[in-house]
Amino acid sequence: MSVVVLGGHERMEKLYKKVCKKHGCRAKVFTHMKTNLEKRIGCPDCIILFTDVISHKLTNTAMKISKKKDIPKVRLHNSSLNTLEKALKEIKPEN
């Protein structure tokens, strides 16, 4: 399963990837707006948005990409590791 995490804190980028790997997900993390974001995102199984520390431009771009490519999205209002873990458990329940 592949996941794209948008937003969050730059200093926690490696930790976000580590948590995703722990749950069996490959992750790309973008803490701020990049050029050619649509191409960089690719076609993941899910997009996770940390809405507390994300720009409106990045949020709007992510929503457009999600709608265009029919990718499910999860909006989290907190960018903590605990919140990310809970979201990953809901997306992909462990057996």
C-alpha positions in Angstrom: 0.0 0.0 0.0 1.3 3.5 -0.9 0.5 6.6 1.0 1.3 10.3 0.4 1.5 12.5 3.5 1.0 16.2 2.9 1.8 18.8 5.5 3.3 18.2 8.9 6.6 19.4 10.3 9.9 19.1 8.4 11.7 17.8 11.4 9.3 14.9 11.7 9.5 13.8 8.0 11.6 10.7 8.8 9.3 9.7 11.7 6.2 9.9 9.4 7.9 7.5 7.0 9.0 5.2 9.8 5.4 5.0 11.2 4.1 4.3 7.7 6.7 1.6 7.1 5.7 0.0 10.5 2.2 -0.3 9.1 3.4 -1.8 5.9 2.9 1.3 3.7 5.3 3.0 1.4 5.2 6.7 2.0 6.1 10.0 0.3 6.1 13.0 2.5 5.7 16.6 1.3 5.8 19.1 4.1 5.3 22.1 1.8 4.3 22.9 -1.7 6.6 21.5 -4.5 6.6 22.3 -8.2 4.9 19.6 -10.3 3.2 18.1 -7.3 0.7 16.2 -9.4 3.5 14.3 -11.1 5.5 13.8 -7.8 2.5 12.4 -6.0 1.9 9.7 -8.6 -1.1 7.4 -8.0 -1.0 6.4 -4.3 -3.7 4.3 -2.5 -4.5 7.2 -0.1 -3.6 10.9 0.5 -3.2 12.0 4.1 -3.5 15.8 4.8 -2.3 17.3 8.0 -4.5 20.4 8.0 -3.0 22.2 11.0 0.2 23.1 9.3 -0.5 23.1 5.6 -1.0 26.0 3.2 -4.4 26.6 1.6 -2.7 26.3 -1.8 -1.4 22.9 -1.0 -4.7 21.8 0.4 -6.6 22.9 -2.7 -4.1 21.3 -5.0 -4.3 18.0 -3.1 -8.1 18.1 -3.2 -8.1 18.7 -7.0 -5.6 15.8 -7.6 -7.6 13.5 -5.3 -10.8 14.2 -7.2 -9.2 14.0 -10.6 -7.4 10.7 -10.0 -10.2 9.3 -7.7 -7.8 8.8 -4.7 -9.3 8.5 -1.2 -8.1 11.2 1.2 -8.0 11.5 5.0 -7.9 15.0 6.6 -6.3 15.1 10.0 -6.4 18.2 12.2 -3.3 17.3 14.1 0.1 16.4 12.8 1.3 14.1 15.6 2.6 10.6 15.1 -0.2 9.2 17.2 -2.9 10.7 14.9 -1.1 9.3 11.9 -1.0 5.8 13.4 -4.7 5.9 14.2 -5.4 7.0 10.6 -3.3 4.2 9.1 -5.0 1.6 11.3 -8.4 2.8 10.0 -7.2 2.8 6.4 -5.5 -0.6 6.6 -6.7 -2.7 9.6 -4.0 -5.2 10.8 -4.8 -8.9 10.7 
